[in-house]
């Protein structure tokens, strides 16, 4: 389990414990309910889009390729 998820479960279990009057002996019940709540939240939330790396032209040098790097011959003005 990742640390962020465990932290959220701990916080939720603590909230449940406080809401029920801070009764002792129900820590497992609170933990399992909190874990189910966090799982439900995660499954209801849409997945974050994956980051994409910038595209690069394979096998090409960008310094002297393409039409932008070609020089035009200018006619001398009379």
Rosetta constraint file for C-alpha pairs under 8 A:
AtomPair CA 1 CA 5 HARMONIC 6.80 0.50
AtomPair CA 1 CA 6 HARMONIC 6.63 0.50
AtomPair CA 2 CA 6 HARMONIC 6.33 0.50
AtomPair CA 3 CA 7 HARMONIC 6.05 0.50
AtomPair CA 4 CA 8 HARMONIC 6.34 0.50
AtomPair CA 5 CA 9 HARMONIC 6.28 0.50
AtomPair CA 5 CA 38 HARMONIC 7.66 0.50
AtomPair CA 6 CA 10 HARMONIC 6.14 0.50
AtomPair CA 7 CA 11 HARMONIC 6.22 0.50
AtomPair CA 8 CA 12 HARMONIC 6.14 0.50
AtomPair CA 8 CA 38 HARMONIC 7.11 0.50
AtomPair CA 9 CA 13 HARMONIC 6.00 0.50
AtomPair CA 9 CA 31 HARMONIC 6.97 0.50
AtomPair CA 9 CA 34 HARMONIC 5.32 0.50
AtomPair CA 9 CA 35 HARMONIC 5.48 0.50
AtomPair CA 9 CA 38 HARMONIC 6.41 0.50
AtomPair CA 10 CA 14 HARMONIC 6.14 0.50
AtomPair CA 10 CA 31 HARMONIC 7.23 0.50
AtomPair CA 10 CA 34 HARMONIC 7.54 0.50
AtomPair CA 11 CA 15 HARMONIC 6.25 0.50
AtomPair CA 12 CA 16 HARMONIC 6.27 0.50
AtomPair CA 12 CA 34 HARMONIC 5.28 0.50
AtomPair CA 13 CA 17 HARMONIC 6.17 0.50
AtomPair CA 13 CA 27 HARMONIC 7.73 0.50
AtomPair CA 13 CA 30 HARMONIC 4.98 0.50
AtomPair CA 13 CA 31 HARMONIC 5.17 0.50
AtomPair CA 13 CA 33 HARMONIC 7.36 0.50
AtomPair CA 13 CA 34 HARMONIC 5.10 0.50
AtomPair CA 14 CA 18 HARMONIC 6.20 0.50
AtomPair CA 14 CA 30 HARMONIC 7.69 0.50
AtomPair CA 15 CA 19 HARMONIC 6.06 0.50
AtomPair CA 16 CA 20 HARMONIC 6.19 0.50
AtomPair CA 16 CA 30 HARMONIC 6.15 0.50
AtomPair CA 16 CA 34 HARMONIC 7.74 0.50
AtomPair CA 17 CA 21 HARMONIC 6.61 0.50
AtomPair CA 17 CA 22 HARMONIC 4.99 0.50
AtomPair CA 17 CA 23 HARMONIC 6.79 0.50
AtomPair CA 17 CA 26 HARMONIC 7.83 0.50
AtomPair CA 17 CA 27 HARMONIC 7.57 0.50
AtomPair CA 17 CA 30 HARMONIC 6.56 0.50
AtomPair CA 18 CA 22 HARMONIC 4.81 0.50
AtomPair CA 26 CA 30 HARMONIC 6.19 0.50
AtomPair CA 27 CA 31 HARMONIC 6.01 0.50
AtomPair CA 28 CA 32 HARMONIC 6.13 0.50
AtomPair CA 29 CA 33 HARMONIC 6.13 0.50
AtomPair CA 30 CA 34 HARMONIC 5.97 0.50
AtomPair CA 31 CA 35 HARMONIC 6.09 0.50
AtomPair CA 32 CA 36 HARMONIC 6.23 0.50
AtomPair CA 33 CA 37 HARMONIC 6.20 0.50
AtomPair CA 34 CA 38 HARMONIC 6.18 0.50
AtomPair CA 35 CA 39 HARMONIC 6.10 0.50
AtomPair CA 36 CA 40 HARMONIC 6.09 0.50
AtomPair CA 37 CA 41 HARMONIC 6.23 0.50
AtomPair CA 38 CA 42 HARMONIC 6.19 0.50
AtomPair CA 39 CA 43 HARMONIC 6.19 0.50
AtomPair CA 40 CA 44 HARMONIC 6.13 0.50
AtomPair CA 41 CA 45 HARMONIC 6.20 0.50
AtomPair CA 42 CA 46 HARMONIC 8.00 0.50
AtomPair CA 57 CA 61 HARMONIC 7.97 0.50
AtomPair CA 60 CA 65 HARMONIC 7.60 0.50
AtomPair CA 61 CA 65 HARMONIC 6.56 0.50
AtomPair CA 62 CA 66 HARMONIC 7.84 0.50
AtomPair CA 63 CA 69 HARMONIC 7.73 0.50
AtomPair CA 64 CA 69 HARMONIC 5.78 0.50
AtomPair CA 65 CA 69 HARMONIC 6.37 0.50
AtomPair CA 66 CA 70 HARMONIC 7.50 0.50
